[in-house]
Amino acid sequence: MSAMVAADSWRSLFESWPESIPRQGLCVTAFGEQIPFVDFLVSGGIVLLQRDKPDTQGARKVIVSYEAVQAIKMADPGELARYQVMGFQPPM
């Protein structure tokens, strides 16, 4: 997957995040940083992540480009089927 396609996919995911899925998780960046977030806002090619606790420099908010997003980890114990509202489907 090209970087541009991946960035568009992350943008689509964040912009259409359904209300039924908690807006929290752990964003893994291309820099190898893991950013826990409890909410977010979107704007153009970037996402603003809200931390529940400050990092070691005292920052509670992080702005990340969609190109820098490598993965989103989620601790939600819900069944996989509930993520179908985000566009995920079982394989054919």
N, CA, C and O atoms as CSV, one atom per row, in Angstrom:
chain,resi,resn,atom,element,x,y,z
A,1,MET,N,N,0.859,-1.171,0.000
A,1,MET,CA,C,0.000,0.000,0.000
A,1,MET,C,C,0.900,1.227,0.000
A,1,MET,O,O,1.822,1.321,0.811
A,2,SER,N,N,0.641,2.163,-0.900
A,2,SER,CA,C,1.458,3.374,-0.952
A,2,SER,C,C,1.158,4.268,0.250
A,2,SER,O,O,0.111,4.147,0.886
A,3,ALA,N,N,2.097,5.164,0.544
A,3,ALA,CA,C,1.934,6.071,1.693
A,3,ALA,C,C,0.698,6.943,1.528
A,3,ALA,O,O,0.001,7.216,2.505
A,4,MET,N,N,0.416,7.385,0.300
A,4,MET,CA,C,-0.740,8.246,0.061
A,4,MET,C,C,-2.048,7.486,0.282
A,4,MET,O,O,-2.986,8.026,0.868
A,5,VAL,N,N,-2.113,6.249,-0.179
A,5,VAL,CA,C,-3.306,5.429,0.024
A,5,VAL,C,C,-3.504,5.161,1.509
A,5,VAL,O,O,-4.626,5.229,2.011
A,6,ALA,N,N,-2.416,4.856,2.213
A,6,ALA,CA,C,-2.509,4.615,3.651
A,6,ALA,C,C,-2.989,5.866,4.367
A,6,ALA,O,O,-3.854,5.778,5.238
A,7,ALA,N,N,-2.448,7.028,4.021
A,7,ALA,CA,C,-2.855,8.290,4.649
A,7,ALA,C,C,-4.338,8.553,4.404
A,7,ALA,O,O,-5.054,8.971,5.314
A,8,ASP,N,N,-4.799,8.310,3.183
A,8,ASP,CA,C,-6.230,8.496,2.871
A,8,ASP,C,C,-7.097,7.539,3.679
A,8,ASP,O,O,-8.191,7.902,4.112
A,9,SER,N,N,-6.613,6.322,3.883
A,9,SER,CA,C,-7.367,5.337,4.674
A,9,SER,C,C,-7.462,5.772,6.134
A,9,SER,O,O,-8.526,5.664,6.744
A,10,TRP,N,N,-6.353,6.264,6.701
A,10,TRP,CA,C,-6.385,6.745,8.086
A,10,TRP,C,C,-7.302,7.956,8.211
A,10,TRP,O,O,-8.066,8.070,9.169
A,11,ARG,N,N,-7.220,8.847,7.249
A,11,ARG,CA,C,-8.087,10.030,7.277
A,11,ARG,C,C,-9.552,9.615,7.255
A,11,ARG,O,O,-10.353,10.121,8.041
A,12,SER,N,N,-9.902,8.711,6.371
A,12,SER,CA,C,-11.275,8.224,6.274
A,12,SER,C,C,-11.724,7.573,7.581
A,12,SER,O,O,-12.849,7.786,8.033
A,13,LEU,N,N,-10.845,6.784,8.180
A,13,LEU,CA,C,-11.173,6.114,9.438
A,13,LEU,C,C,-11.490,7.135,10.529
A,13,LEU,O,O,-12.525,7.041,11.189
A,14,PHE,N,N,-10.601,8.107,10.717
A,14,PHE,CA,C,-10.819,9.103,11.764
A,14,PHE,C,C,-12.029,9.986,11.475
A,14,PHE,O,O,-12.806,10.285,12.382
A,15,GLU,N,N,-12.197,10.406,10.224
A,15,GLU,CA,C,-13.300,11.318,9.884
A,15,GLU,C,C,-14.667,10.660,9.984
A,15,GLU,O,O,-15.663,11.347,10.210
A,16,SER,N,N,-14.737,9.349,9.821
A,16,SER,CA,C,-16.038,8.673,9.865
A,16,SER,C,C,-16.162,7.738,11.059
A,16,SER,O,O,-16.976,6.815,11.034
A,17,TRP,N,N,-15.371,7.959,12.103
A,17,TRP,CA,C,-15.397,7.137,13.316
A,17,TRP,C,C,-16.813,7.152,13.884
A,17,TRP,O,O,-17.328,8.225,14.199
A,18,PRO,N,N,-17.455,5.997,14.023
A,18,PRO,CA,C,-18.843,5.963,14.500
A,18,PRO,C,C,-18.965,6.225,16.002
A,18,PRO,O,O,-18.050,5.940,16.774
A,19,GLU,N,N,-20.099,6.768,16.390
A,19,GLU,CA,C,-20.373,7.058,17.800
A,19,GLU,C,C,-20.366,5.794,18.656
A,19,GLU,O,O,-20.067,5.859,19.848
A,20,SER,N,N,-20.691,4.651,18.066
A,20,SER,CA,C,-20.794,3.409,18.833
A,20,SER,C,C,-19.443,2.809,19.225
A,20,SER,O,O,-19.394,1.876,20.027
A,21,ILE,N,N,-18.355,3.327,18.675
A,21,ILE,CA,C,-17.012,2.839,18.987
A,21,ILE,C,C,-16.303,3.897,19.826
A,21,ILE,O,O,-16.238,5.056,19.414
A,22,PRO,N,N,-15.768,3.529,20.998
A,22,PRO,CA,C,-15.063,4.515,21.826
A,22,PRO,C,C,-13.945,5.209,21.043
A,22,PRO,O,O,-13.184,4.561,20.324
A,23,ARG,N,N,-13.857,6.537,21.190
A,23,ARG,CA,C,-12.846,7.324,20.471
A,23,ARG,C,C,-11.540,7.345,21.265
A,23,ARG,O,O,-11.021,8.403,21.619
A,24,GLN,N,N,-11.033,6.155,21.529
A,24,GLN,CA,C,-9.798,6.046,22.293
A,24,GLN,C,C,-8.978,4.879,21.791
A,24,GLN,O,O,-9.503,3.940,21.194
A,25,GLY,N,N,-7.694,4.951,22.040
A,25,GLY,CA,C,-6.800,3.892,21.617
A,25,GLY,C,C,-5.360,4.314,21.776
A,25,GLY,O,O,-5.032,5.174,22.593
A,26,LEU,N,N,-4.512,3.700,20.989
A,26,LEU,CA,C,-3.084,3.975,21.017
A,26,LEU,C,C,-2.636,4.136,19.568
A,26,LEU,O,O,-2.738,3.204,18.770
A,27,CYS,N,N,-2.140,5.324,19.237
A,27,CYS,CA,C,-1.677,5.602,17.876
A,27,CYS,C,C,-0.186,5.303,17.793
A,27,CYS,O,O,0.607,5.857,18.554
A,28,VAL,N,N,0.190,4.431,16.873
A,28,VAL,CA,C,1.590,4.111,16.631
A,28,VAL,C,C,2.027,4.922,15.412
A,28,VAL,O,O,1.416,4.834,14.347
A,29,THR,N,N,3.089,5.709,15.577
A,29,THR,CA,C,3.527,6.587,14.495
A,29,THR,C,C,4.729,6.022,13.750
A,29,THR,O,O,5.364,5.067,14.196
A,30,ALA,N,N,5.026,6.628,12.616
A,30,ALA,CA,C,6.187,6.250,11.825
A,30,ALA,C,C,7.487,6.536,12.572
A,30,ALA,O,O,8.541,6.022,12.197
A,31,PHE,N,N,7.421,7.342,13.613
A,31,PHE,CA,C,8.597,7.669,14.421
A,31,PHE,C,C,8.820,6.633,15.517
A,31,PHE,O,O,9.779,6.733,16.282
A,32,GLY,N,N,7.938,5.639,15.595
A,32,GLY,CA,C,8.041,4.607,16.614
A,32,GLY,C,C,7.418,4.995,17.941
A,32,GLY,O,O,7.511,4.252,18.917
A,33,GLU,N,N,6.783,6.158,17.978
A,33,GLU,CA,C,6.135,6.606,19.210
A,33,GLU,C,C,4.756,5.963,19.334
A,33,GLU,O,O,4.067,5.765,18.333
A,34,GLN,N,N,4.359,5.639,20.553
A,34,GLN,CA,C,3.022,5.122,20.812
A,34,GLN,C,C,2.292,6.164,21.642
A,34,GLN,O,O,2.689,6.456,22.770
A,35,ILE,N,N,1.224,6.723,21.087
A,35,ILE,CA,C,0.502,7.824,21.720
A,35,ILE,C,C,-0.868,7.343,22.170
A,35,ILE,O,O,-1.736,7.096,21.334
A,36,PRO,N,N,-1.081,7.206,23.483
A,36,PRO,CA,C,-2.420,6.854,23.955
A,36,PRO,C,C,-3.337,8.071,23.800
A,36,PRO,O,O,-2.934,9.200,24.079
A,37,PHE,N,N,-4.585,7.828,23.349
A,37,PHE,CA,C,-5.521,8.944,23.207
A,37,PHE,C,C,-6.897,8.557,23.731
A,37,PHE,O,O,-7.296,7.394,23.690
A,38,VAL,N,N,-7.615,9.574,24.227
A,38,VAL,CA,C,-8.965,9.371,24.768
A,38,VAL,C,C,-10.014,10.124,23.957
A,38,VAL,O,O,-11.212,9.990,24.209
A,39,ASP,N,N,-9.568,10.913,22.989
A,39,ASP,CA,C,-10.457,11.624,22.075
A,39,ASP,C,C,-9.594,12.227,20.981
A,39,ASP,O,O,-8.367,12.230,21.085
A,40,PHE,N,N,-10.232,12.741,19.922
A,40,PHE,CA,C,-9.472,13.344,18.833
A,40,PHE,C,C,-10.355,14.302,18.037
A,40,PHE,O,O,-11.583,14.247,18.100
A,41,LEU,N,N,-9.693,15.179,17.288
A,41,LEU,CA,C,-10.343,16.075,16.336
A,41,LEU,C,C,-9.590,15.957,15.016
A,41,LEU,O,O,-8.389,15.686,15.007
A,42,VAL,N,N,-10.292,16.160,13.899
A,42,VAL,CA,C,-9.675,16.057,12.583
A,42,VAL,C,C,-9.651,17.419,11.898
A,42,VAL,O,O,-10.506,18.270,12.142
A,43,SER,N,N,-8.651,17.605,11.033
A,43,SER,CA,C,-8.537,18.839,10.259
A,43,SER,C,C,-7.621,18.582,9.079
A,43,SER,O,O,-6.419,18.379,9.255
A,44,GLY,N,N,-8.176,18.589,7.882
A,44,GLY,CA,C,-7.357,18.405,6.695
A,44,GLY,C,C,-6.551,17.124,6.738
A,44,GLY,O,O,-7.115,16.036,6.857
A,45,GLY,N,N,-5.223,17.243,6.641
A,45,GLY,CA,C,-4.337,16.085,6.605
A,45,GLY,C,C,-3.758,15.712,7.948
A,45,GLY,O,O,-2.780,14.967,8.017
A,46,ILE,N,N,-4.359,16.228,9.042
A,46,ILE,CA,C,-3.827,15.953,10.372
A,46,ILE,C,C,-4.931,15.588,11.349
A,46,ILE,O,O,-6.107,15.877,11.124
A,47,VAL,N,N,-4.529,14.949,12.433
A,47,VAL,CA,C,-5.459,14.590,13.504
A,47,VAL,C,C,-4.861,15.093,14.819
A,47,VAL,O,O,-3.660,14.957,15.049
A,48,LEU,N,N,-5.698,15.672,15.678
A,48,LEU,CA,C,-5.301,16.151,16.995
A,48,LEU,C,C,-5.731,15.112,18.021
A,48,LEU,O,O,-6.924,14.877,18.215
A,49,LEU,N,N,-4.755,14.492,18.676
A,49,LEU,CA,C,-5.032,13.446,19.661
A,49,LEU,C,C,-4.981,14.038,21.063
A,49,LEU,O,O,-4.070,14.802,21.381
A,50,GLN,N,N,-5.956,13.691,21.904
A,50,GLN,CA,C,-6.023,14.140,23.296
A,50,GLN,C,C,-5.574,13.011,24.206
A,50,GLN,O,O,-6.158,11.927,24.193
A,51,ARG,N,N,-4.540,13.261,24.996
A,51,ARG,CA,C,-4.075,12.291,25.995
A,51,ARG,C,C,-4.858,12.494,27.289
A,51,ARG,O,O,-5.317,13.603,27.564
A,52,ASP,N,N,-5.016,11.440,28.085
A,52,ASP,CA,C,-5.648,11.612,29.401
A,52,ASP,C,C,-4.620,12.005,30.450
A,52,ASP,O,O,-4.978,12.554,31.492
A,53,LYS,N,N,-3.336,11.729,30.184
A,53,LYS,CA,C,-2.243,12.114,31.083
A,53,LYS,C,C,-1.157,12.763,30.240
A,53,LYS,O,O,-0.977,12.391,29.081
A,54,PRO,N,N,-0.434,13.717,30.792
A,54,PRO,CA,C,0.651,14.335,30.009
A,54,PRO,C,C,1.799,13.351,29.770
A,54,PRO,O,O,2.017,12.420,30.545
A,55,ASP,N,N,2.528,13.586,28.670
A,55,ASP,CA,C,3.721,12.778,28.418
A,55,ASP,C,C,4.866,13.326,29.275
A,55,ASP,O,O,4.637,14.188,30.123
A,56,THR,N,N,6.078,12.846,29.071
A,56,THR,CA,C,7.203,13.246,29.912
A,56,THR,C,C,7.571,14.726,29.752
A,56,THR,O,O,8.244,15.291,30.614
A,57,GLN,N,N,7.134,15.355,28.660
A,57,GLN,CA,C,7.368,16.789,28.469
A,57,GLN,C,C,6.171,17.627,28.912
A,57,GLN,O,O,6.205,18.853,28.807
A,58,GLY,N,N,5.111,16.980,29.405
A,58,GLY,CA,C,3.929,17.692,29.884
A,58,GLY,C,C,2.851,17.908,28.830
A,58,GLY,O,O,1.849,18.567,29.109
A,59,ALA,N,N,3.032,17.373,27.633
A,59,ALA,CA,C,2.055,17.569,26.553
A,59,ALA,C,C,0.857,16.636,26.711
A,59,ALA,O,O,1.016,15.441,26.958
A,60,ARG,N,N,-0.341,17.195,26.567
A,60,ARG,CA,C,-1.579,16.405,26.614
A,60,ARG,C,C,-2.216,16.257,25.233
A,60,ARG,O,O,-3.112,15.433,25.050
A,61,LYS,N,N,-1.767,17.037,24.277
A,61,LYS,CA,C,-2.306,16.980,22.919
A,61,LYS,C,C,-1.157,16.777,21.940
A,61,LYS,O,O,-0.065,17.315,22.120
A,62,VAL,N,N,-1.427,15.983,20.894
A,62,VAL,CA,C,-0.423,15.710,19.871
A,62,VAL,C,C,-1.097,15.839,18.510
A,62,VAL,O,O,-2.157,15.256,18.280
A,63,ILE,N,N,-0.489,16.595,17.616
A,63,ILE,CA,C,-0.985,16.710,16.247
A,63,ILE,C,C,-0.115,15.812,15.371
A,63,ILE,O,O,1.109,15.939,15.347
A,64,VAL,N,N,-0.774,14.900,14.650
A,64,VAL,CA,C,-0.069,13.911,13.835
A,64,VAL,C,C,-0.619,13.959,12.410
A,64,VAL,O,O,-1.830,14.041,12.209
A,65,SER,N,N,0.270,13.909,11.433
A,65,SER,CA,C,-0.188,13.807,10.047
A,65,SER,C,C,-0.667,12.383,9.785
A,65,SER,O,O,-0.176,11.432,10.393
A,66,TYR,N,N,-1.620,12.249,8.884
A,66,TYR,CA,C,-2.103,10.907,8.548
A,66,TYR,C,C,-0.993,10.057,7.945
A,66,TYR,O,O,-1.001,8.836,8.095
A,67,GLU,N,N,-0.036,10.689,7.261
A,67,GLU,CA,C,1.093,9.952,6.688
A,67,GLU,C,C,1.944,9.296,7.770
A,67,GLU,O,O,2.580,8.271,7.524
A,68,ALA,N,N,1.960,9.889,8.976
A,68,ALA,CA,C,2.791,9.367,10.061
A,68,ALA,C,C,2.107,8.247,10.856
A,68,ALA,O,O,2.764,7.559,11.637
A,69,VAL,N,N,0.801,8.059,10.665
A,69,VAL,CA,C,0.085,7.012,11.397
A,69,VAL,C,C,0.427,5.652,10.789
A,69,VAL,O,O,0.274,5.445,9.585
A,70,GLN,N,N,0.890,4.733,11.629
A,70,GLN,CA,C,1.224,3.382,11.182
A,70,GLN,C,C,0.200,2.357,11.650
A,70,GLN,O,O,-0.063,1.372,10.961
A,71,ALA,N,N,-0.382,2.597,12.835
A,71,ALA,CA,C,-1.356,1.651,13.395
A,71,ALA,C,C,-2.160,2.349,14.483
A,71,ALA,O,O,-1.715,3.330,15.079
A,72,ILE,N,N,-3.357,1.819,14.726
A,72,ILE,CA,C,-4.169,2.230,15.862
A,72,ILE,C,C,-4.449,0.957,16.660
A,72,ILE,O,O,-5.018,-0.004,16.142
A,73,LYS,N,N,-4.041,0.970,17.919
A,73,LYS,CA,C,-4.329,-0.155,18.810
A,73,LYS,C,C,-5.543,0.221,19.645
A,73,LYS,O,O,-5.681,1.368,20.072
A,74,MET,N,N,-6.428,-0.756,19.877
A,74,MET,CA,C,-7.646,-0.510,20.636
A,74,MET,C,C,-7.793,-1.560,21.728
A,74,MET,O,O,-7.625,-2.754,21.479
A,75,ALA,N,N,-8.110,-1.107,22.943
A,75,ALA,CA,C,-8.278,-2.018,24.070
A,75,ALA,C,C,-9.726,-2.474,24.227
A,75,ALA,O,O,-10.026,-3.272,25.115
A,76,ASP,N,N,-10.612,-1.988,23.391
A,76,ASP,CA,C,-12.029,-2.328,23.463
A,76,ASP,C,C,-12.222,-3.840,23.337
A,76,ASP,O,O,-11.802,-4.433,22.344
A,77,PRO,N,N,-12.857,-4.473,24.337
A,77,PRO,CA,C,-13.038,-5.925,24.302
A,77,PRO,C,C,-14.229,-6.375,23.449
A,77,PRO,O,O,-14.543,-7.565,23.426
A,78,GLY,N,N,-14.892,-5.460,22.753
A,78,GLY,CA,C,-16.070,-5.810,21.965
A,78,GLY,C,C,-15.774,-6.804,20.853
A,78,GLY,O,O,-14.628,-6.962,20.431
A,79,GLU,N,N,-16.809,-7.460,20.392
A,79,GLU,CA,C,-16.702,-8.431,19.305
A,79,GLU,C,C,-16.265,-7.739,18.013
A,79,GLU,O,O,-16.560,-6.563,17.799
A,80,LEU,N,N,-15.558,-8.482,17.153
A,80,LEU,CA,C,-15.111,-7.930,15.878
A,80,LEU,C,C,-16.270,-7.417,15.029
A,80,LEU,O,O,-16.122,-6.428,14.311
A,81,ALA,N,N,-17.405,-8.074,15.103
A,81,ALA,CA,C,-18.556,-7.696,14.267
A,81,ALA,C,C,-18.980,-6.248,14.498
A,81,ALA,O,O,-19.516,-5.617,13.587
A,82,ARG,N,N,-18.753,-5.711,15.690
A,82,ARG,CA,C,-19.173,-4.329,15.951
A,82,ARG,C,C,-18.359,-3.327,15.147
A,82,ARG,O,O,-18.777,-2.179,14.995
A,83,TYR,N,N,-17.191,-3.742,14.621
A,83,TYR,CA,C,-16.343,-2.853,13.826
A,83,TYR,C,C,-16.757,-2.795,12.356
A,83,TYR,O,O,-16.148,-2.083,11.558
A,84,GLN,N,N,-17.779,-3.538,12.015
A,84,GLN,CA,C,-18.267,-3.483,10.644
A,84,GLN,C,C,-18.814,-2.108,10.305
A,84,GLN,O,O,-18.831,-1.728,9.135
A,85,VAL,N,N,-19.262,-1.350,11.305
A,85,VAL,CA,C,-19.735,0.013,11.058
A,85,VAL,C,C,-18.585,0.922,10.611
A,85,VAL,O,O,-18.819,2.007,10.078
A,86,MET,N,N,-17.345,0.476,10.830
A,86,MET,CA,C,-16.179,1.241,10.389
A,86,MET,C,C,-15.711,0.800,9.006
A,86,MET,O,O,-14.708,1.301,8.498
A,87,GLY,N,N,-16.434,-0.136,8.397
A,87,GLY,CA,C,-16.096,-0.592,7.060
A,87,GLY,C,C,-15.376,-1.926,7.015
A,87,GLY,O,O,-15.099,-2.437,5.930
A,88,PHE,N,N,-15.066,-2.503,8.171
A,88,PHE,CA,C,-14.381,-3.794,8.189
A,88,PHE,C,C,-15.384,-4.913,7.931
A,88,PHE,O,O,-16.502,-4.886,8.446
A,89,GLN,N,N,-14.978,-5.894,7.135
A,89,GLN,CA,C,-15.846,-7.012,6.765
A,89,GLN,C,C,-15.068,-8.318,6.892
A,89,GLN,O,O,-13.840,-8.314,6.801
A,90,PRO,N,N,-15.769,-9.443,7.104
A,90,PRO,CA,C,-15.073,-10.731,7.101
A,90,PRO,C,C,-14.558,-11.031,5.690
A,90,PRO,O,O,-15.141,-10.568,4.709
A,91,PRO,N,N,-13.481,-11.794,5.583
A,91,PRO,CA,C,-12.974,-12.139,4.249
A,91,PRO,C,C,-13.965,-13.012,3.488
A,91,PRO,O,O,-14.768,-13.727,4.087
A,92,MET,N,N,-13.899,-12.945,2.206
A,92,MET,CA,C,-14.805,-13.737,1.352
A,92,MET,C,C,-14.435,-15.190,1.368
A,92,MET,O,O,-15.086,-16.001,0.709
